[in-house]
Amino acid sequence: MEKKEVLRKLPKVSELLEEDSIKVLQQQYGRQPVLSAVREGIEEIRRLLERSLEMGFEISANEDDLKKEALERAVELAYRYGSYSLKKVVNATGVVLHTNLGRAPLPEEALKNIVDVACGYSNLEFDLDDGKRGERYDHVRGLLCDITGAEDAMVVNNNAGAVLLVLSAIASGREVIISRGQLVEIGGSFRVPDVMAQSGATLVEVGTTNKTRIADYERAINDNTALLLKVHTSNFRLVGFWSEVKIEELKSLGVKYGIPVMEDLGSGVLIDLTKFGLPAEPTVQNSVKAGADIITFSGDKLLGGPQAGIILGKREYIEKIKRHPLTRALRIDKLTLSALEAVLKIYRNEDYEKIPVIRMLIKSREEMEKSAKKLAKELQKVILDKGTVEVLDDVSEVGGGSLPGVELPTKVVAIELQNLGPDDLAKGLRMARIPVIGRIKNDKFLLDVRTMSEEDLKIIPEMVGSVL
Ligand SMILES: *Cc1c(COP(=O)(O)O)cnc(C)c1O
């Protein structure tokens, strides 16, 4: 066939715009992105044909086939052009607090409250009792104090901000004493010594990497000491010949010299995880009970809420922190606040299983086995004889710098395809309409059911089908 003759068989833009699948997409995404997708879809097929002709291939293209090909390309491109850049993905990695995948998924109650608060006006900083100006912290202060026993509370953008703010407000121009074993990097370039420098406080390191004693702190105290700081080492763990000073001991020392004690807990755990068969983590309540004057932690690590930096403590310090100019720069927004209030209410009602992070961490073996079998069955239906699907035992991680080294036994669905390697399958699934992120182990593509929702179990086979 002549080149001209072949290209004349390509579908017209107006023709594809009449297709039902394209019309639906126009309703969903609007005309412009879908029109671009249709043009580009036809263009791609044209380029493919031209290249084949240049290479001397004999082409016997028929109009229906070309139209079908162009339509497929157009639909795929329309999804890409029309959908948001920041969007839902299926986390099949098994890492519960996956920093790159948005850390903690929120409970439904939080979403409902966000919608209510965000779609109209709210009493964000308005006291409904007396009609005067209120404080945005009022909406969570009572809950936080009730749950933890703290005297006062406030919230900022994230925990990194909370630590910087506290150090700036309480210790700028003065000295902060910390153990050498706690000078950690949390990731995302949050390094304790750097944050300290940024706040204008002077870092005074005591003890050694593996052992720090109370006497080490005491020797370093002088008239210029502003704070005794304890930092949770979060993403790494020392084993063997090792010890650190308990927050209770640090508090006694602080009382003796009239110096406040701060604890950066990292992950804010509000429940005893050992009740659910998980390793012990220091709880916020424990830190309050031990007398820490200021406590900071994240909203979106083990707490399972929105990104936020929660600051608890004695009223005099919270008042001082609120007056610092950085407070305004690190201010929490109304969407986050509405989500956080909903999550804290769940904690106060002790409905822990409503929190997705907690639910995923304590998922039972039976439930995971059931989900994995169901997923494997549906996957086999789309893969047919193009490959194999099997359910295997594996381990998942907590992630987010929480409970490092802890391996949670899990069930994974492993896919092996004849004509597509695991890297290509992983890439294909990343580019799918709803991206699915798994992991590769021993040349197999694995889907970990721990981090999947019921909805994800239906989405995954559809997306695997689209890749095939
Ligand atoms: C994670 C962590 C931070 C940073 O918290 P973000 O909420 O991610 O800003 C600070 N300190 C410790 C000990 C942490 O584990």
The ligand as an SDF file (V2000), in Angstrom:
LIG
                    3D

 15 15  0  0  0  0  0  0  0  0999 V2000
    9.7000   12.1790   62.1220 C   0  0  0  0  0  0  0  0  0  0  0  0
   10.3970   12.9330   63.1740 C   0  0  0  0  0  0  0  0  0  0  0  0
   10.4990   14.3260   63.1030 C   0  0  0  0  0  0  0  0  0  0  0  0
    9.9120   15.1010   61.9660 C   0  0  0  0  0  0  0  0  0  0  0  0
    8.5180   15.0500   61.9880 O   0  0  0  0  0  0  0  0  0  0  0  0
    7.6490   15.4800   60.7240 P   0  0  0  0  0  0  0  0  0  0  0  0
    6.2470   15.4230   61.2050 O   0  0  0  0  0  0  0  0  0  0  0  0
    7.9720   14.5340   59.6270 O   0  0  0  0  0  0  0  0  0  0  0  0
    8.0630   16.8760   60.3850 O   0  0  0  0  0  0  0  0  0  0  0  0
   11.1590   14.9850   64.1180 C   0  0  0  0  0  0  0  0  0  0  0  0
   11.7050   14.3080   65.1550 N   0  0  0  0  0  0  0  0  0  0  0  0
   11.6220   12.9650   65.2540 C   0  0  0  0  0  0  0  0  0  0  0  0
   12.2480   12.2700   66.4180 C   0  0  0  0  0  0  0  0  0  0  0  0
   10.9590   12.2310   64.2680 C   0  0  0  0  0  0  0  0  0  0  0  0
   10.8800   10.8950   64.3490 O   0  0  0  0  0  0  0  0  0  0  0  0
  1  2  1  0
  2  3  1  0
  2 14  2  0
  3  4  1  0
  3 10  2  0
  4  5  1  0
  5  6  1  0
  6  7  2  0
  6  8  1  0
  6  9  1  0
 10 11  1  0
 11 12  2  0
 12 13  1  0
 12 14  1  0
 14 15  1  0
M  END
$$$$
